[in-house]
């Protein structure tokens, strides 16, 4: 019986993420106000770095992750357009900061990468971004922006 439950949970989680096309880097959630987005980010433990109420945009500070992602930090960008929250993000791998690669020092400025649904750290960070989006309690849509 336990195996059936575990297998069912595994298949359900797999089916949720199998609907996301590879390369997806933006999540849209309809029916969200600017204030709801800001409050939800704060409730999720993000510190807000920059808020522009004229353009309805929010940029968070990098947030440390936990568990197997503890060396990664993610930052989210949220734009509210026509009552739809458009969420993108980027991540930073803190393990390499301070080291050198081909004679160039690795800094947060030159080792920040866009979050997208692909593989490895990019995918793990996308799943964290998706968890935040789903916590808003509204249907989500996925797309790719350049």
C-alpha positions, 0 to 999 in steps of 0.5 A: 500500500505504501508503494502505491501511495509513493508511486502515485505522488511521484507520478502526480509531481512528474505530471505537473512539471511535464506540462512545462516546455523546456526553456520556459523562463516566465510564469504568468498569474492572472488576477494579481494586484501590485500590492498582493504581489509585494505582500506575497513576496515578503510573506515568502521570505524575499526582501524587496530591493526595488519597487516601482509603483509607476511601472508596477515592477518589483525586484527582490534581493537574492534569497538563500535557498535551503536543503540541496539548493543551499548554495544557490540564491535566487532573485525574482522580478515581478511585473504587473500588467493588466492584473497579471503578474509576470514573474522571471528570475535569476540565480547565483551559485555562491560556491564559486564566488571569490575563485578564479576562472581563466584568470578572471575573478568570479563575482556575483556580477559575472556569475548570475544566470537567468532562471529557466526550465531546462536542467540542473541548477536552472531547473531547480531554481525554476521549480522554486520560482514555480512554487512561489507562483503557485502559492498565490493560489491562481492558475499559472501559465508558462511562456518563454521570453528572450 
